[in-house]
Amino acid sequence: MDLALFDLDRTLICADSNSLWIRWLVSQGYAPETLIAEEETLMAQYCQGILPLEAYMQRTLAPLAGMGTLTVSGWTRRFIQRDIVPRVYPAARERLAWHRQRGDTIMLISTSGEHLIAPIAQRLGAHGALGVGVEIIADRYSGAPGAASAWRNGKATCLADWQARHQENRFQHTWAYSDSASDLPLLKLADYACAINPDAQLLREAQQRGWEISHWVK
């Protein structure tokens, strides 16, 4: 049995799940319209490396402050059905099905909050997900990130932490799928690295290393 790790945004789906979520919250009246432009600015700053992930999460989690977990769970189900499922690449569905047929363990690994990535993973038929922790107190969201600091060193470190906690799992090989050079540390750990719609830096690296390069379209 192998381990298959999938990035979500622009790898399995043709968009950014965090941005879609903010727009969904606004469309339902759960967040102010000004948050859309604010999130876009924060995301750009995060991608440029000038904004900590904790700061991005702190602002974008604000609409959940005080909301019960069951309420937010209902929100995410509606959001996933409307905005995530239609954006999944057909080739992504095929690759997920291929890994399931092989009996592999499929994990989504993303800097999206756990309140999003966990139900998305379940909806897509994955076995689990690694996402940014969100703080819950007495079954209500505080509006603050939980273990966001664990992501400072990237997905590779978080994967290592997860593997340390699940030493009963023994995988023959690891597969990793991503579109971004920011995931190079994770891809370099994999036995089979797959660059999906890669950015320029990842494309160069994948070509040099002989990794699989795929262009998935919607």
C-alpha positions as a Markdown table, in Angstrom:
| # | Residue | x | y | z |
|---|---|---|---|---|
| 1 | Met | 0.0 | 0.0 | 0.0 |
| 2 | Asp | 1.3 | 3.5 | -0.9 |
| 3 | Leu | 0.6 | 6.9 | 0.4 |
| 4 | Ala | -0.8 | 9.5 | -2.1 |
| 5 | Leu | -0.6 | 13.1 | -1.1 |
| 6 | Phe | -2.6 | 15.7 | -3.0 |
| 7 | Asp | -2.4 | 19.5 | -2.8 |
| 8 | Leu | -5.9 | 21.0 | -3.2 |
| 9 | Asp | -5.8 | 24.4 | -4.7 |
| 10 | Arg | -5.0 | 24.4 | -8.5 |
| 11 | Thr | -4.0 | 20.8 | -8.2 |
| 12 | Leu | -7.3 | 19.0 | -7.6 |
| 13 | Ile | -9.4 | 22.0 | -8.3 |
| 14 | Cys | -9.1 | 24.9 | -10.7 |
| 15 | Ala | -9.2 | 27.6 | -8.0 |
| 16 | Asp | -8.2 | 28.6 | -4.5 |
| 17 | Ser | -10.5 | 27.1 | -1.9 |
| 18 | Asn | -9.9 | 29.8 | 0.7 |
| 19 | Ser | -10.9 | 32.6 | -1.7 |
| 20 | Leu | -13.9 | 30.7 | -2.8 |
| 21 | Trp | -14.9 | 30.2 | 0.8 |
| 22 | Ile | -14.7 | 33.9 | 1.6 |
| 23 | Arg | -16.9 | 34.7 | -1.4 |
| 24 | Trp | -19.4 | 32.0 | -0.3 |
| 25 | Leu | -19.6 | 33.5 | 3.2 |
| 26 | Val | -20.2 | 37.0 | 1.6 |
| 27 | Ser | -22.8 | 35.6 | -0.8 |
| 28 | Gln | -24.7 | 34.1 | 2.2 |
| 29 | Gly | -24.5 | 37.3 | 4.2 |
| 30 | Tyr | -22.2 | 35.8 | 6.8 |
| 31 | Ala | -19.3 | 38.2 | 6.1 |
| 32 | Pro | -19.0 | 41.8 | 4.9 |
| 33 | Glu | -18.4 | 42.3 | 1.2 |
| 34 | Thr | -15.2 | 44.2 | 2.0 |
| 35 | Leu | -13.6 | 40.9 | 3.1 |
| 36 | Ile | -13.3 | 39.8 | -0.5 |
| 37 | Ala | -10.8 | 42.5 | -1.5 |
| 38 | Glu | -9.1 | 42.2 | 1.9 |
| 39 | Glu | -8.6 | 38.5 | 1.5 |
| 40 | Glu | -7.2 | 39.0 | -2.0 |
| 41 | Thr | -4.6 | 41.4 | -0.6 |
| 42 | Leu | -3.7 | 39.2 | 2.3 |
| 43 | Met | -3.4 | 36.2 | 0.0 |
| 44 | Ala | -1.0 | 38.1 | -2.3 |
| 45 | Gln | 1.1 | 39.1 | 0.7 |
| 46 | Tyr | 1.2 | 35.6 | 2.0 |
| 47 | Cys | 2.3 | 34.2 | -1.4 |
| 48 | Gln | 5.0 | 36.8 | -1.5 |
| 49 | Gly | 6.3 | 35.7 | 1.8 |
| 50 | Ile | 5.6 | 39.0 | 3.6 |
| 51 | Leu | 2.6 | 37.9 | 5.6 |
| 52 | Pro | 2.6 | 35.0 | 8.2 |
| 53 | Leu | 0.1 | 32.3 | 7.7 |
| 54 | Glu | -1.2 | 33.0 | 11.2 |
| 55 | Ala | -2.1 | 36.6 | 10.2 |
| 56 | Tyr | -4.0 | 35.4 | 7.1 |
| 57 | Met | -5.9 | 32.8 | 9.0 |
| 58 | Gln | -6.7 | 35.2 | 11.9 |
| 59 | Arg | -8.5 | 37.6 | 9.5 |
| 60 | Thr | -10.2 | 35.1 | 7.3 |
| 61 | Leu | -11.5 | 33.0 | 10.3 |
| 62 | Ala | -13.1 | 36.1 | 11.9 |
| 63 | Pro | -16.6 | 35.4 | 10.4 |
| 64 | Leu | -16.7 | 32.1 | 12.3 |
| 65 | Ala | -16.1 | 33.6 | 15.7 |
| 66 | Gly | -18.7 | 32.4 | 18.1 |
| 67 | Met | -20.4 | 30.0 | 15.5 |
| 68 | Gly | -21.2 | 26.5 | 16.6 |
| 69 | Thr | -19.3 | 23.6 | 14.9 |
| 70 | Leu | -22.6 | 22.0 | 13.7 |
| 71 | Thr | -23.6 | 25.3 | 12.1 |
| 72 | Val | -20.3 | 25.7 | 10.3 |
| 73 | Ser | -20.4 | 22.0 | 9.2 |
| 74 | Gly | -23.7 | 22.7 | 7.5 |
| 75 | Trp | -22.2 | 25.8 | 5.8 |
| 76 | Thr | -19.2 | 23.8 | 4.5 |
| 77 | Arg | -21.4 | 21.1 | 3.1 |
| 78 | Arg | -23.3 | 23.6 | 1.1 |
| 79 | Phe | -20.2 | 25.4 | 0.0 |
| 80 | Ile | -18.5 | 22.2 | -1.1 |
| 81 | Gln | -21.4 | 21.2 | -3.2 |
| 82 | Arg | -21.8 | 24.6 | -4.9 |
| 83 | Asp | -18.2 | 25.8 | -5.3 |
| 84 | Ile | -15.8 | 22.9 | -4.9 |
| 85 | Val | -17.3 | 19.9 | -6.6 |
| 86 | Pro | -17.9 | 21.6 | -9.9 |
| 87 | Arg | -14.3 | 22.8 | -10.0 |
| 88 | Val | -12.6 | 19.4 | -9.6 |
| 89 | Tyr | -10.5 | 18.5 | -12.6 |
| 90 | Pro | -11.8 | 15.3 | -14.4 |
| 91 | Ala | -8.3 | 14.0 | -14.5 |
| 92 | Ala | -8.0 | 14.5 | -10.8 |
| 93 | Arg | -11.1 | 12.4 | -10.2 |
| 94 | Glu | -9.5 | 9.7 | -12.4 |
| 95 | Arg | -6.2 | 9.8 | -10.4 |
| 96 | Leu | -8.0 | 9.7 | -7.1 |
| 97 | Ala | -10.0 | 6.7 | -8.3 |
| 98 | Trp | -6.8 | 5.0 | -9.5 |
| 99 | His | -5.2 | 5.3 | -6.1 |
| 100 | Arg | -8.4 | 4.0 | -4.4 |
| 101 | Gln | -8.4 | 1.0 | -6.7 |
| 102 | Arg | -4.8 | 0.2 | -5.8 |
| 103 | Gly | -5.8 | 0.3 | -2.1 |
| 104 | Asp | -3.6 | 3.4 | -1.4 |
| 105 | Thr | -4.1 | 5.8 | 1.5 |
| 106 | Ile | -5.1 | 9.1 | 0.0 |
| 107 | Met | -4.5 | 12.3 | 2.0 |
| 108 | Leu | -5.2 | 15.9 | 1.1 |
| 109 | Ile | -2.5 | 18.3 | 2.4 |
| 110 | Ser | -3.3 | 22.0 | 2.3 |
| 111 | Thr | -2.8 | 25.3 | 4.0 |
| 112 | Ser | -6.6 | 25.6 | 4.1 |
| 113 | Gly | -8.2 | 25.4 | 7.6 |
| 114 | Glu | -9.2 | 22.0 | 8.9 |
| 115 | His | -12.9 | 23.1 | 8.9 |
| 116 | Leu | -12.6 | 23.2 | 5.0 |
| 117 | Ile | -10.0 | 20.7 | 4.0 |
| 118 | Ala | -11.4 | 17.8 | 6.2 |
| 119 | Pro | -14.9 | 17.8 | 4.7 |
| 120 | Ile | -13.5 | 18.4 | 1.2 |
| 121 | Ala | -11.3 | 15.4 | 1.6 |
| 122 | Gln | -14.3 | 13.3 | 2.7 |
| 123 | Arg | -16.4 | 14.5 | -0.2 |
| 124 | Leu | -13.6 | 13.6 | -2.7 |
| 125 | Gly | -13.2 | 10.1 | -1.3 |
| 126 | Ala | -9.9 | 10.7 | 0.4 |
| 127 | His | -9.0 | 9.0 | 3.7 |
| 128 | Gly | -8.0 | 12.1 | 5.5 |
| 129 | Ala | -6.5 | 15.5 | 5.4 |
| 130 | Leu | -3.8 | 17.7 | 6.9 |
| 131 | Gly | -4.8 | 21.3 | 7.2 |
| 132 | Val | -4.2 | 24.3 | 9.4 |
| 133 | Gly | -5.7 | 23.9 | 12.8 |
| 134 | Val | -8.6 | 26.1 | 13.9 |
| 135 | Glu | -9.4 | 26.8 | 17.5 |
| 136 | Ile | -12.6 | 25.4 | 18.9 |
| 137 | Ile | -13.8 | 26.2 | 22.5 |
| 138 | Ala | -16.9 | 24.5 | 23.9 |
| 139 | Asp | -18.0 | 23.4 | 20.4 |
| 140 | Arg | -17.7 | 26.9 | 19.0 |
| 141 | Tyr | -15.1 | 28.5 | 16.8 |
| 142 | Ser | -13.1 | 31.2 | 18.5 |
| 143 | Gly | -12.2 | 32.8 | 15.2 |
| 144 | Ala | -8.5 | 32.1 | 15.7 |
| 145 | Pro | -6.1 | 29.6 | 14.2 |
| 146 | Gly | -5.0 | 26.7 | 16.2 |
| 147 | Ala | -1.8 | 25.0 | 15.2 |
| 148 | Ala | -1.0 | 27.4 | 12.4 |
| 149 | Ser | 2.5 | 27.8 | 13.7 |
| 150 | Ala | 3.1 | 24.1 | 12.7 |
| 151 | Trp | 2.9 | 25.2 | 9.1 |
| 152 | Arg | 5.8 | 27.7 | 9.3 |
| 153 | Asn | 8.2 | 25.1 | 7.9 |
| 154 | Gly | 5.8 | 23.8 | 5.3 |
| 155 | Lys | 3.9 | 20.7 | 4.4 |
| 156 | Ala | 6.9 | 18.4 | 4.6 |
| 157 | Thr | 7.3 | 19.1 | 8.3 |
| 158 | Cys | 3.6 | 18.6 | 9.0 |
| 159 | Leu | 3.7 | 15.4 | 7.1 |
| 160 | Ala | 6.6 | 14.2 | 9.2 |
| 161 | Asp | 4.7 | 15.1 | 12.4 |
| 162 | Trp | 1.7 | 13.2 | 11.1 |
| 163 | Gln | 3.8 | 10.1 | 10.3 |
| 164 | Ala | 5.4 | 10.2 | 13.7 |
| 165 | Arg | 1.9 | 10.1 | 15.2 |
| 166 | His | 0.8 | 7.2 | 13.0 |
| 167 | Gln | 3.8 | 4.9 | 13.0 |
| 168 | Glu | 1.5 | 1.9 | 12.7 |
| 169 | Asn | 1.1 | 2.9 | 9.0 |
| 170 | Arg | 3.8 | 1.4 | 6.8 |
| 171 | Phe | 3.7 | 2.6 | 3.2 |
| 172 | Gln | 5.8 | 1.1 | 0.4 |
| 173 | His | 6.0 | 4.3 | -1.6 |
| 174 | Thr | 4.8 | 7.9 | -1.4 |
| 175 | Trp | 3.2 | 9.8 | -4.2 |
| 176 | Ala | 2.9 | 13.6 | -4.1 |
| 177 | Tyr | 0.9 | 15.9 | -6.4 |
| 178 | Ser | 1.2 | 19.7 | -6.5 |
| 179 | Asp | 1.1 | 22.7 | -8.9 |
| 180 | Ser | 3.4 | 25.0 | -6.9 |
| 181 | Ala | 7.2 | 25.3 | -6.3 |
| 182 | Ser | 6.3 | 26.1 | -2.7 |
| 183 | Asp | 5.7 | 22.4 | -2.3 |
| 184 | Leu | 9.1 | 21.4 | -3.6 |
| 185 | Pro | 10.2 | 20.1 | -0.1 |
| 186 | Leu | 7.2 | 17.8 | 0.0 |
| 187 | Leu | 7.7 | 16.7 | -3.6 |
| 188 | Lys | 11.3 | 15.9 | -3.1 |
| 189 | Leu | 10.4 | 13.5 | -0.3 |
| 190 | Ala | 8.1 | 11.5 | -2.5 |
| 191 | Asp | 9.1 | 8.4 | -4.4 |
| 192 | Tyr | 6.8 | 9.6 | -7.2 |
| 193 | Ala | 6.5 | 13.3 | -7.6 |
| 194 | Cys | 3.9 | 14.7 | -10.0 |
| 195 | Ala | 3.7 | 18.3 | -11.1 |
| 196 | Ile | 0.2 | 19.2 | -12.0 |
| 197 | Asn | -0.2 | 22.4 | -14.1 |
| 198 | Pro | 3.1 | 23.5 | -12.6 |
| 199 | Asp | 4.2 | 27.1 | -12.2 |
| 200 | Ala | 7.4 | 28.1 | -14.0 |
| 201 | Gln | 9.8 | 27.2 | -11.2 |
| 202 | Leu | 8.2 | 23.8 | -10.5 |
| 203 | Leu | 8.2 | 23.0 | -14.2 |
| 204 | Arg | 11.9 | 23.6 | -14.5 |
| 205 | Glu | 12.6 | 21.5 | -11.4 |
| 206 | Ala | 10.3 | 18.7 | -12.6 |
| 207 | Gln | 12.0 | 18.6 | -16.0 |
| 208 | Gln | 15.4 | 18.4 | -14.4 |
| 209 | Arg | 14.4 | 15.6 | -12.1 |
| 210 | Gly | 12.4 | 13.7 | -14.6 |
| 211 | Trp | 9.1 | 14.0 | -12.6 |
| 212 | Glu | 5.7 | 13.3 | -14.1 |
| 213 | Ile | 4.3 | 16.6 | -15.6 |
| 214 | Ser | 0.6 | 16.7 | -16.3 |
| 215 | His | -1.7 | 19.4 | -17.6 |
| 216 | Trp | -5.2 | 18.9 | -16.2 |
| 217 | Val | -8.0 | 20.9 | -17.7 |
| 218 | Lys | -11.6 | 21.6 | -16.6 |
